[in-house]
Amino acid sequence: MTAYSLGRRVLAEFLGTLFLLSAIIGSGIMAERLAGGNGAIALLCNTLATGAMLIVLIQLFGPISGAHFNPAVTLMFAARGEARRGEIIAYIPAQIAGAALGAWLAHLMFAMPLFEVSAKMRDGLGQYVSEFVATFGLVATILGVGRFRVDTVPVAVGLYITAAYWFTASTSFANPAVTLARSLTNSFSGIAPSSVPGFVIAQALGAIVATLLFGWLLEPVRVSPDKF
């Protein structure tokens, strides 16, 4: 297995999160422009682009940095002793910076104002429960599939997010860096800054509960031969 320097790993996290946000926000802008006011079609287009990009990015950057692209995922690995302090300190700012620049890159590509603030309110119990569920399921997917079929993690994560776009009321942000960056676009994918804290708290709780539960669930149990 090739070991990469911390600088290369951090750059991989930065680039991966940048391209992820460019895909989320850019496809949302494109979908909204082409859907003719049909919200379902716009969401479907946004979903497919996001899920497909996730699969590609995890396959591309996974061997370098682990392809977290998500502070909740980085902290999950840290809690399990699978991420060093230096990685945590470096990864999370890189993810947040990459996400913000990804939002601005999407605006630049679609000739929108570079700096915006979203006016799209996403508040209420249903939204927060949705973010808890979305992040819980994402962490569960990473831990469970990574435990048994590590080679299929990119596809599993992409498919989970694709599904969660539709079965959660919040359309499954499941990522604090993504949430912060989406407050910087007043487009289809945006979230008002005042809605961000509730989302981030729900995401953190979902990640914590999933880490604890699946840490226990996936722990192998040694059984003595005389038990059979």
MARKEGU-771746 format. One record per residue: residue in one letter; y, x, z of N, C-alpha, C, O in turn. Coordinates in steps of 0.2 Angstrom, whole numbers, plus 5000, padded with zeros to 4 digits. Layout:
BEGIN
[pt "A" [Y X Z] [Y X Z] [Y X Z] [Y X Z]]
...
This chain:
BEGIN
[pt "M" [4994 5004 5000] [5000 5000 5000] [5006 5004 5000] [5007 5009 5004]]
[pt "T" [5011 5003 4996] [5017 5007 4995] [5022 5005 5001] [5023 4999 5002]]
[pt "A" [5025 5010 5004] [5030 5009 5009] [5037 5010 5006] [5038 5016 5003]]
[pt "Y" [5041 5006 5007] [5048 5006 5004] [5053 5008 5010] [5052 5005 5016]]
[pt "S" [5058 5012 5009] [5063 5013 5014] [5067 5007 5016] [5067 5002 5012]]
[pt "L" [5070 5007 5022] [5074 5001 5024] [5079 4999 5019] [5080 4993 5018]]
[pt "G" [5082 5004 5016] [5088 5002 5012] [5085 4998 5006] [5088 4993 5004]]
[pt "R" [5079 5000 5003] [5077 4997 4997] [5074 4990 5000] [5075 4985 4996]]
[pt "R" [5072 4989 5006] [5069 4982 5008] [5075 4978 5009] [5075 4972 5007]]
[pt "V" [5081 4981 5012] [5087 4976 5013] [5090 4974 5006] [5092 4968 5006]]
[pt "L" [5090 4979 5001] [5092 4977 4995] [5088 4971 4992] [5091 4967 4988]]
[pt "A" [5082 4972 4993] [5077 4967 4990] [5079 4960 4993] [5079 4955 4990]]
[pt "E" [5080 4960 5000] [5082 4954 5003] [5088 4951 5000] [5089 4945 4999]]
[pt "F" [5093 4955 4999] [5100 4953 4997] [5099 4950 4990] [5101 4945 4989]]
[pt "L" [5096 4954 4985] [5095 4951 4979] [5091 4945 4978] [5092 4940 4974]]
[pt "G" [5085 4945 4982] [5081 4939 4982] [5085 4933 4984] [5084 4927 4981]]
[pt "T" [5089 4933 4990] [5093 4927 4992] [5098 4926 4987] [5100 4920 4987]]
[pt "L" [5101 4931 4984] [5107 4929 4979] [5104 4925 4973] [5107 4920 4972]]
[pt "F" [5098 4927 4971] [5095 4924 4965] [5093 4917 4967] [5093 4912 4963]]
[pt "L" [5090 4916 4973] [5088 4910 4976] [5094 4905 4976] [5093 4899 4974]]
[pt "L" [5100 4907 4979] [5105 4902 4979] [5108 4901 4972] [5111 4895 4971]]
[pt "S" [5108 4906 4968] [5111 4905 4961] [5106 4899 4958] [5109 4895 4954]]
[pt "A" [5100 4899 4959] [5095 4894 4956] [5097 4887 4959] [5097 4882 4956]]
[pt "I" [5097 4887 4966] [5098 4881 4969] [5105 4878 4967] [5105 4872 4965]]
[pt "I" [5110 4881 4968] [5117 4878 4966] [5118 4878 4959] [5121 4873 4956]]
[pt "G" [5116 4883 4955] [5117 4883 4948] [5113 4877 4945] [5116 4873 4940]]
[pt "S" [5107 4876 4947] [5103 4871 4944] [5106 4864 4946] [5105 4859 4942]]
[pt "G" [5108 4864 4952] [5111 4857 4954] [5117 4856 4950] [5118 4850 4948]]
[pt "I" [5122 4861 4948] [5127 4859 4944] [5125 4857 4937] [5128 4852 4935]]
[pt "M" [5121 4861 4934] [5118 4859 4928] [5115 4852 4928] [5116 4848 4923]]
[pt "A" [5111 4850 4933] [5108 4844 4933] [5113 4838 4934] [5112 4833 4930]]
[pt "E" [5118 4839 4938] [5123 4834 4939] [5127 4833 4932] [5128 4827 4931]]
[pt "R" [5128 4838 4929] [5132 4837 4922] [5128 4834 4917] [5130 4830 4913]]
[pt "L" [5121 4835 4917] [5117 4832 4912] [5113 4826 4913] [5111 4822 4909]]
[pt "A" [5113 4824 4920] [5109 4818 4922] [5113 4811 4920] [5110 4806 4921]]
[pt "G" [5119 4811 4919] [5123 4805 4917] [5123 4801 4923] [5123 4794 4922]]
[pt "G" [5124 4803 4929] [5125 4799 4935] [5118 4797 4938] [5118 4793 4943]]
[pt "N" [5112 4799 4935] [5106 4797 4938] [5104 4802 4943] [5102 4808 4942]]
[pt "G" [5105 4800 4949] [5104 4805 4955] [5096 4807 4955] [5095 4813 4957]]
[pt "A" [5092 4803 4954] [5085 4805 4954] [5083 4810 4949] [5079 4815 4951]]
[pt "I" [5086 4810 4943] [5084 4815 4938] [5088 4821 4940] [5085 4827 4939]]
[pt "A" [5094 4821 4943] [5097 4827 4945] [5093 4831 4950] [5093 4837 4950]]
[pt "L" [5091 4827 4955] [5087 4830 4960] [5080 4833 4958] [5078 4838 4960]]
[pt "L" [5077 4829 4953] [5071 4832 4950] [5072 4839 4947] [5068 4843 4948]]
[pt "C" [5077 4839 4943] [5079 4845 4940] [5081 4851 4945] [5078 4857 4944]]
[pt "N" [5084 4849 4950] [5086 4854 4955] [5080 4857 4959] [5079 4862 4960]]
[pt "T" [5075 4852 4960] [5069 4854 4963] [5065 4858 4959] [5063 4863 4962]]
[pt "L" [5064 4857 4953] [5059 4861 4949] [5062 4868 4948] [5058 4873 4948]]
[pt "A" [5068 4869 4947] [5071 4875 4946] [5071 4879 4953] [5069 4885 4953]]
[pt "T" [5072 4876 4958] [5071 4880 4965] [5064 4882 4966] [5063 4888 4968]]
[pt "G" [5059 4877 4966] [5052 4879 4967] [5050 4884 4962] [5046 4889 4965]]
[pt "A" [5052 4884 4956] [5049 4889 4951] [5053 4896 4953] [5049 4901 4953]]
[pt "M" [5059 4896 4955] [5062 4902 4956] [5059 4905 4963] [5059 4912 4963]]
[pt "L" [5058 4901 4968] [5055 4904 4974] [5048 4908 4972] [5047 4913 4975]]
[pt "I" [5044 4905 4968] [5038 4908 4966] [5039 4915 4963] [5036 4920 4965]]
[pt "V" [5043 4915 4958] [5045 4921 4955] [5048 4926 4960] [5046 4932 4960]]
[pt "L" [5053 4924 4964] [5056 4929 4968] [5051 4932 4974] [5051 4938 4975]]
[pt "I" [5047 4928 4976] [5042 4930 4981] [5037 4935 4978] [5035 4940 4981]]
[pt "Q" [5035 4934 4972] [5030 4938 4969] [5034 4945 4967] [5031 4950 4967]]
[pt "L" [5040 4944 4965] [5044 4950 4963] [5046 4955 4969] [5045 4961 4969]]
[pt "F" [5048 4952 4975] [5051 4956 4980] [5046 4956 4986] [5047 4960 4991]]
[pt "G" [5041 4952 4986] [5036 4952 4992] [5033 4959 4993] [5033 4961 4999]]
[pt "P" [5031 4962 4988] [5028 4969 4990] [5033 4974 4992] [5031 4979 4995]]
[pt "I" [5040 4973 4991] [5045 4977 4994] [5047 4976 5001] [5047 4980 5005]]
[pt "S" [5049 4970 5002] [5052 4968 5008] [5049 4962 5012] [5050 4961 5018]]
[pt "G" [5044 4959 5009] [5040 4954 5012] [5043 4947 5010] [5041 4942 5011]]
[pt "A" [5049 4947 5006] [5052 4941 5003] [5053 4936 5008] [5051 4930 5007]]
[pt "H" [5057 4938 5013] [5059 4933 5018] [5064 4928 5016] [5063 4922 5015]]
[pt "F" [5070 4931 5013] [5076 4927 5011] [5078 4921 5015] [5081 4917 5013]]
[pt "N" [5077 4922 5022] [5078 4917 5027] [5078 4920 5034] [5073 4922 5036]]
[pt "P" [5083 4919 5037] [5084 4922 5044] [5078 4918 5049] [5076 4922 5053]]
[pt "A" [5077 4912 5048] [5071 4909 5052] [5065 4912 5051] [5061 4913 5055]]
[pt "V" [5063 4914 5045] [5057 4918 5043] [5057 4925 5046] [5052 4927 5049]]
[pt "T" [5062 4928 5045] [5063 4935 5048] [5062 4935 5056] [5058 4939 5059]]
[pt "L" [5065 4930 5059] [5064 4929 5066] [5057 4927 5068] [5055 4929 5074]]
[pt "M" [5054 4923 5064] [5047 4921 5065] [5043 4928 5065] [5039 4928 5070]]
[pt "F" [5044 4932 5060] [5040 4938 5060] [5041 4943 5066] [5037 4946 5069]]
[pt "A" [5048 4943 5068] [5050 4947 5074] [5046 4944 5080] [5044 4948 5084]]
[pt "A" [5046 4938 5081] [5043 4935 5087] [5035 4937 5087] [5032 4937 5093]]
[pt "R" [5032 4937 5081] [5025 4939 5081] [5024 4947 5081] [5018 4949 5080]]
[pt "G" [5029 4951 5082] [5029 4958 5082] [5027 4961 5075] [5025 4966 5075]]
[pt "E" [5029 4957 5070] [5028 4959 5063] [5034 4962 5059] [5034 4963 5053]]
[pt "A" [5040 4962 5063] [5046 4964 5060] [5049 4969 5065] [5050 4967 5071]]
[pt "R" [5052 4975 5063] [5055 4979 5068] [5062 4977 5069] [5065 4973 5065]]
[pt "R" [5065 4980 5075] [5072 4978 5076] [5077 4980 5071] [5081 4976 5069]]
[pt "G" [5076 4986 5068] [5080 4988 5062] [5080 4983 5056] [5085 4982 5053]]
[pt "E" [5074 4980 5055] [5073 4976 5049] [5077 4969 5051] [5081 4966 5047]]
[pt "I" [5077 4967 5057] [5080 4961 5059] [5088 4962 5059] [5091 4957 5056]]
[pt "I" [5090 4967 5061] [5097 4968 5061] [5100 4969 5054] [5106 4967 5053]]
[pt "A" [5096 4972 5050] [5098 4973 5043] [5097 4967 5038] [5101 4965 5034]]
[pt "Y" [5091 4964 5039] [5089 4958 5034] [5093 4952 5035] [5095 4950 5030]]
[pt "I" [5095 4950 5041] [5099 4944 5042] [5106 4944 5038] [5107 4940 5035]]
[pt "P" [5110 4949 5040] [5116 4950 5036] [5115 4950 5029] [5119 4947 5025]]
[pt "A" [5110 4954 5026] [5109 4954 5019] [5107 4948 5016] [5110 4946 5011]]
[pt "Q" [5103 4944 5020] [5102 4937 5017] [5108 4932 5017] [5109 4929 5012]]
[pt "I" [5112 4933 5022] [5118 4928 5022] [5123 4931 5017] [5126 4926 5013]]
[pt "A" [5124 4937 5016] [5128 4940 5011] [5126 4938 5004] [5130 4936 5000]]
[pt "G" [5119 4939 5003] [5116 4937 4997] [5117 4930 4995] [5118 4928 4989]]
[pt "A" [5116 4926 5000] [5117 4918 4999] [5124 4917 4997] [5125 4913 4992]]
[pt "A" [5129 4919 5000] [5136 4918 4999] [5137 4920 4992] [5141 4916 4988]]
[pt "L" [5135 4926 4990] [5137 4929 4983] [5133 4925 4978] [5135 4924 4972]]
[pt "G" [5127 4922 4980] [5123 4918 4975] [5127 4912 4973] [5127 4909 4968]]
[pt "A" [5130 4909 4979] [5134 4903 4978] [5140 4904 4973] [5141 4900 4968]]
[pt "W" [5144 4910 4974] [5149 4911 4970] [5147 4913 4963] [5151 4912 4958]]
[pt "L" [5141 4916 4962] [5139 4918 4956] [5138 4912 4952] [5139 4911 4946]]
[pt "A" [5135 4907 4955] [5133 4900 4951] [5140 4897 4949] [5140 4895 4944]]
[pt "H" [5145 4897 4953] [5152 4895 4952] [5154 4898 4946] [5157 4895 4941]]
[pt "L" [5154 4905 4946] [5156 4909 4940] [5153 4907 4934] [5156 4907 4928]]
[pt "M" [5146 4906 4934] [5143 4905 4928] [5145 4898 4925] [5144 4897 4919]]
[pt "F" [5146 4893 4929] [5148 4887 4927] [5156 4885 4927] [5158 4880 4926]]
[pt "A" [5159 4891 4927] [5167 4890 4926] [5170 4886 4931] [5174 4882 4930]]
[pt "M" [5167 4886 4937] [5170 4882 4943] [5174 4887 4947] [5174 4893 4947]]
[pt "P" [5179 4884 4951] [5183 4888 4956] [5178 4892 4960] [5173 4890 4963]]
[pt "L" [5180 4898 4961] [5175 4903 4965] [5174 4901 4972] [5169 4901 4975]]
[pt "F" [5180 4899 4975] [5180 4898 4982] [5181 4890 4983] [5186 4887 4981]]
[pt "E" [5176 4887 4986] [5176 4880 4987] [5173 4879 4994] [5170 4883 4997]]
[pt "V" [5174 4873 4997] [5171 4870 5003] [5169 4863 5002] [5172 4859 4999]]
[pt "S" [5162 4862 5004] [5159 4856 5002] [5162 4850 5006] [5164 4851 5012]]
[pt "A" [5162 4844 5003] [5164 4838 5007] [5159 4834 5008] [5160 4828 5010]]
[pt "K" [5153 4836 5006] [5147 4832 5007] [5144 4832 5014] [5141 4836 5016]]
[pt "M" [5145 4826 5017] [5142 4825 5024] [5135 4824 5024] [5132 4820 5020]]
[pt "R" [5131 4828 5028] [5124 4827 5029] [5123 4827 5037] [5120 4831 5040]]
[pt "D" [5124 4821 5040] [5124 4820 5047] [5119 4815 5049] [5117 4811 5045]]
[pt "G" [5117 4815 5055] [5113 4809 5058] [5106 4812 5060] [5104 4817 5057]]
[pt "L" [5103 4808 5064] [5096 4810 5066] [5091 4811 5061] [5087 4816 5061]]
[pt "G" [5091 4807 5056] [5086 4807 5050] [5087 4814 5047] [5082 4817 5045]]
[pt "Q" [5093 4816 5046] [5094 4823 5043] [5092 4828 5047] [5089 4833 5044]]
[pt "Y" [5093 4828 5053] [5091 4833 5058] [5083 4834 5059] [5080 4839 5059]]
[pt "V" [5080 4828 5059] [5073 4828 5060] [5070 4830 5053] [5065 4834 5053]]
[pt "S" [5073 4829 5048] [5071 4831 5041] [5071 4839 5041] [5066 4842 5039]]
[pt "E" [5076 4842 5044] [5077 4849 5044] [5072 4852 5048] [5069 4858 5047]]
[pt "F" [5070 4849 5054] [5065 4852 5058] [5058 4852 5055] [5055 4857 5055]]
[pt "V" [5057 4846 5052] [5050 4845 5048] [5050 4850 5042] [5045 4853 5042]]
[pt "A" [5055 4851 5039] [5055 4855 5033] [5054 4863 5035] [5050 4866 5032]]
[pt "T" [5057 4865 5040] [5057 4872 5042] [5050 4873 5046] [5047 4878 5045]]
[pt "F" [5048 4868 5050] [5041 4868 5053] [5036 4869 5047] [5032 4873 5048]]
[pt "G" [5036 4865 5042] [5031 4865 5037] [5032 4872 5033] [5026 4875 5031]]
[pt "L" [5038 4875 5032] [5038 4881 5028] [5035 4887 5032] [5031 4890 5030]]
[pt "V" [5037 4887 5039] [5034 4892 5043] [5026 4891 5043] [5022 4896 5043]]
[pt "A" [5024 4885 5044] [5017 4884 5044] [5013 4886 5038] [5008 4889 5038]]
[pt "T" [5016 4885 5032] [5014 4887 5026] [5013 4894 5025] [5008 4897 5023]]
[pt "I" [5018 4898 5027] [5018 4905 5027] [5013 4908 5032] [5009 4912 5030]]
[pt "L" [5012 4905 5038] [5007 4908 5043] [5000 4906 5041] [4996 4910 5041]]
[pt "G" [4999 4900 5039] [4993 4898 5037] [4990 4900 5031] [4984 4903 5031]]
[pt "V" [4994 4900 5026] [4991 4902 5019] [4991 4910 5019] [4986 4913 5017]]
[pt "G" [4996 4913 5023] [4996 4920 5023] [4990 4923 5027] [4987 4928 5026]]
[pt "R" [4987 4919 5032] [4981 4921 5036] [4975 4920 5032] [4970 4925 5032]]
[pt "F" [4974 4915 5027] [4968 4914 5024] [4968 4916 5016] [4963 4918 5014]]
[pt "R" [4974 4915 5013] [4974 4917 5006] [4981 4920 5004] [4985 4917 5001]]
[pt "V" [4982 4926 5006] [4988 4929 5006] [4991 4930 4999] [4997 4929 4998]]
[pt "D" [4986 4930 4994] [4988 4931 4987] [4991 4924 4984] [4995 4925 4979]]
[pt "T" [4990 4919 4988] [4993 4913 4985] [4999 4910 4989] [5002 4905 4987]]
[pt "V" [5002 4915 4993] [5008 4913 4997] [5014 4911 4992] [5017 4906 4994]]
[pt "P" [5015 4915 4987] [5021 4913 4983] [5021 4906 4980] [5025 4902 4980]]
[pt "V" [5015 4904 4977] [5014 4898 4974] [5014 4892 4980] [5017 4887 4979]]
[pt "A" [5011 4894 4986] [5011 4889 4991] [5018 4887 4994] [5020 4881 4995]]
[pt "V" [5022 4892 4995] [5029 4891 4997] [5033 4888 4992] [5037 4883 4993]]
[pt "G" [5032 4890 4985] [5036 4886 4980] [5034 4879 4980] [5038 4874 4979]]
[pt "L" [5028 4877 4980] [5025 4870 4980] [5027 4866 4986] [5029 4861 4986]]
[pt "Y" [5027 4870 4992] [5029 4866 4998] [5037 4864 4998] [5038 4858 4999]]
[pt "I" [5041 4869 4995] [5048 4867 4995] [5049 4862 4990] [5053 4857 4990]]
[pt "T" [5045 4862 4984] [5046 4857 4979] [5044 4850 4982] [5048 4845 4980]]
[pt "A" [5039 4850 4986] [5037 4843 4989] [5042 4841 4994] [5044 4835 4994]]
[pt "A" [5044 4846 4998] [5049 4844 5004] [5056 4842 5001] [5059 4838 5005]]
[pt "Y" [5058 4844 4995] [5064 4841 4992] [5064 4834 4992] [5069 4830 4993]]
[pt "W" [5058 4831 4991] [5057 4824 4990] [5054 4820 4996] [5056 4814 4997]]
[pt "F" [5051 4823 5001] [5048 4819 5006] [5053 4820 5013] [5051 4817 5018]]
[pt "T" [5058 4824 5012] [5063 4824 5018] [5069 4821 5016] [5071 4822 5010]]
[pt "A" [5073 4818 5020] [5079 4815 5019] [5085 4820 5017] [5089 4818 5014]]
[pt "S" [5084 4826 5020] [5089 4831 5019] [5088 4835 5013] [5092 4839 5011]]
[pt "T" [5083 4834 5009] [5080 4838 5003] [5079 4845 5005] [5079 4850 5001]]
[pt "S" [5077 4846 5011] [5073 4852 5013] [5077 4859 5012] [5076 4863 5008]]
[pt "F" [5083 4860 5016] [5086 4866 5016] [5082 4872 5019] [5080 4877 5016]]
[pt "A" [5079 4870 5025] [5074 4874 5029] [5076 4882 5029] [5072 4886 5029]]
[pt "N" [5083 4883 5029] [5085 4890 5029] [5092 4891 5031] [5096 4888 5028]]
[pt "P" [5094 4894 5037] [5100 4895 5039] [5105 4898 5034] [5111 4896 5033]]
[pt "A" [5103 4903 5031] [5107 4907 5026] [5109 4902 5020] [5114 4902 5017]]
[pt "V" [5104 4898 5018] [5104 4894 5012] [5109 4888 5014] [5114 4886 5011]]
[pt "T" [5109 4886 5020] [5113 4881 5023] [5120 4883 5023] [5125 4879 5021]]
[pt "L" [5122 4889 5026] [5128 4892 5026] [5131 4892 5019] [5137 4891 5018]]
[pt "A" [5127 4895 5014] [5130 4896 5008] [5131 4890 5004] [5136 4889 5000]]
[pt "R" [5127 4884 5005] [5128 4878 5002] [5134 4874 5004] [5137 4869 5001]]
[pt "S" [5137 4877 5010] [5144 4874 5012] [5149 4877 5008] [5155 4874 5009]]
[pt "L" [5148 4882 5004] [5153 4885 5000] [5153 4882 4993] [5157 4885 4988]]
[pt "T" [5150 4877 4992] [5150 4873 4985] [5151 4866 4986] [5148 4863 4990]]
[pt "N" [5156 4863 4982] [5157 4856 4983] [5154 4853 4976] [5157 4849 4973]]
[pt "S" [5148 4854 4976] [5144 4852 4970] [5138 4848 4973] [5138 4846 4978]]
[pt "F" [5133 4847 4968] [5127 4842 4970] [5124 4845 4976] [5121 4841 4980]]
[pt "S" [5123 4852 4977] [5119 4855 4982] [5123 4856 4988] [5120 4859 4993]]
[pt "G" [5129 4854 4989] [5133 4856 4995] [5132 4852 5001] [5128 4847 5001]]
[pt "I" [5134 4855 5006] [5134 4852 5013] [5141 4854 5017] [5143 4860 5016]]
[pt "A" [5144 4849 5020] [5150 4850 5023] [5149 4855 5029] [5144 4855 5032]]
[pt "P" [5154 4859 5030] [5154 4864 5035] [5152 4861 5042] [5149 4864 5046]]
[pt "S" [5155 4855 5043] [5154 4851 5050] [5147 4849 5051] [5144 4848 5056]]
[pt "S" [5143 4849 5045] [5136 4847 5046] [5131 4853 5047] [5125 4852 5048]]
[pt "V" [5134 4859 5046] [5130 4865 5046] [5127 4866 5053] [5121 4868 5053]]
[pt "P" [5130 4866 5058] [5127 4867 5065] [5121 4863 5066] [5116 4866 5069]]
[pt "G" [5121 4857 5065] [5116 4852 5066] [5110 4855 5062] [5104 4854 5065]]
[pt "F" [5111 4856 5056] [5105 4859 5052] [5102 4865 5054] [5096 4866 5055]]
[pt "V" [5106 4870 5056] [5104 4876 5059] [5100 4876 5065] [5095 4879 5066]]
[pt "I" [5103 4872 5070] [5099 4870 5076] [5092 4867 5075] [5087 4869 5078]]
[pt "A" [5092 4862 5070] [5086 4859 5069] [5081 4864 5065] [5075 4864 5067]]
[pt "Q" [5083 4868 5061] [5079 4873 5058] [5076 4878 5063] [5070 4880 5062]]
[pt "A" [5081 4880 5067] [5078 4885 5072] [5073 4882 5077] [5068 4885 5078]]
[pt "L" [5074 4876 5079] [5069 4872 5083] [5062 4872 5079] [5057 4873 5082]]
[pt "G" [5063 4870 5073] [5056 4869 5068] [5053 4876 5068] [5047 4876 5068]]
[pt "A" [5056 4881 5067] [5053 4888 5066] [5050 4890 5073] [5044 4892 5073]]
[pt "I" [5053 4889 5078] [5051 4890 5085] [5044 4887 5086] [5039 4890 5088]]
[pt "V" [5044 4880 5085] [5038 4876 5087] [5032 4878 5082] [5027 4879 5084]]
[pt "A" [5034 4879 5076] [5029 4881 5071] [5026 4888 5073] [5020 4889 5072]]
[pt "T" [5030 4892 5075] [5028 4899 5076] [5023 4899 5082] [5018 4902 5082]]
[pt "L" [5025 4895 5087] [5021 4895 5093] [5014 4891 5092] [5009 4893 5094]]
[pt "L" [5015 4885 5089] [5009 4881 5087] [5004 4885 5083] [4998 4885 5084]]
[pt "F" [5006 4888 5077] [5002 4891 5073] [4999 4898 5075] [4994 4900 5073]]
[pt "G" [5003 4901 5080] [5001 4907 5083] [4995 4905 5087] [4990 4910 5087]]
[pt "W" [4995 4900 5090] [4989 4898 5094] [4983 4895 5089] [4977 4897 5090]]
[pt "L" [4985 4891 5085] [4980 4888 5080] [4976 4893 5076] [4970 4892 5075]]
[pt "L" [4979 4898 5074] [4976 4903 5069] [4973 4909 5073] [4970 4913 5070]]
[pt "E" [4974 4909 5080] [4971 4914 5084] [4964 4914 5084] [4961 4909 5086]]
[pt "P" [4960 4919 5081] [4953 4919 5081] [4950 4919 5088] [4952 4922 5092]]
[pt "V" [4945 4915 5089] [4941 4915 5095] [4935 4918 5095] [4931 4917 5090]]
[pt "R" [4933 4923 5099] [4927 4926 5099] [4922 4922 5103] [4923 4920 5108]]
[pt "V" [4916 4921 5099] [4911 4917 5102] [4905 4921 5103] [4903 4924 5099]]
[pt "S" [4902 4921 5109] [4896 4925 5111] [4890 4922 5107] [4890 4916 5106]]
[pt "P" [4885 4926 5105] [4879 4924 5101] [4875 4919 5105] [4872 4914 5102]]
[pt "D" [4875 4919 5111] [4871 4914 5115] [4874 4907 5115] [4872 4902 5118]]
[pt "K" [4880 4906 5112] [4883 4900 5111] [4880 4896 5106] [4881 4890 5105]]
[pt "F" [4877 4899 5101] [4874 4896 5095] [4867 4893 5097] [4863 4890 5093]]
